[in-house]
Amino acid sequence: MKPSLQISACCESDRGLVRSYNEDVCLVNNEDGYFLVADGMGGEAAGELASAFFRDTVVELFGSTPKRHLTDDALHELIVECFQSAHERILSHVDQEPSHKGMGCTAELLVFQNDRIVIGHVGDSRTYRLRNSELVQLTTDHSFVQEQADLGIISQEQVDNHALKNLILRVVGSSEKLEVDMIGSDVQPGDVFLLCTDGLSSMVTKEQMAEILSYDLVPEIKATMLIDQANHNGGSDNITALLLEFDTP
């Protein structure tokens, strides 16, 4: 049976204008239908290693599992296993290399199956969906300021500019127990999904994102435009953008 939707996807990453190294990673696997971004933390060597651990773990687990034969429940379990295995891998590494204590990563893992997407989410990297010119954030940041906003202590408008916006409450590799948010969405022709690290979302306004994503251009050009916009607005962190566009075959 032919798929009812086809995917155009790409990912771009840039170290930004301030950092001397890039701890972000991204990966597009159209054949197996999975896509990821991860933002490492913990210093030059450890942060880059943590995000690479997440990427490599996903590749290994999906490579050993025939995704096309998975039930919805089994797919959810596989996504959680990717996060949990990477989490344990980082903790094990820190046991062997105590100088890397504090390393970890935030991560987004999106899987496309049966004309639906499922997202695994930990941290303050984000997934957005553009549909009919409306940009919606599908994930919720695991951050102190977002928690304060959810409790009504601060407004949602104060979140992105708050002095403690970088205080992350949930990170792959940061504690003994990891909870993974699971988000599902239907997919319609014309939908655009953006997975990004906070180096993009903290530098580019939602209005700027929506404008760029709405252009009738190939994903590669739009991803480059998003990164250029983040650098134009300050480029204070590593910047990663992964775009998926869905259309009829």
PyMOL commands that set and color helices and strands:
alter all, ss='L'
color gray80, all
select helices_A, chain A and resi 44-63+67-69+72-96+98-100+144-150+156-158+198-201+206-214+219-232
alter helices_A, ss='H'
color red, helices_A
select strands_A, chain A and resi 6-14+24-29+34-41+104-113+116-122+126-131+134-137+181-186+192-196+239-247
alter strands_A, ss='S'
color yellow, strands_A
deselect
rebuild
show_as cartoon
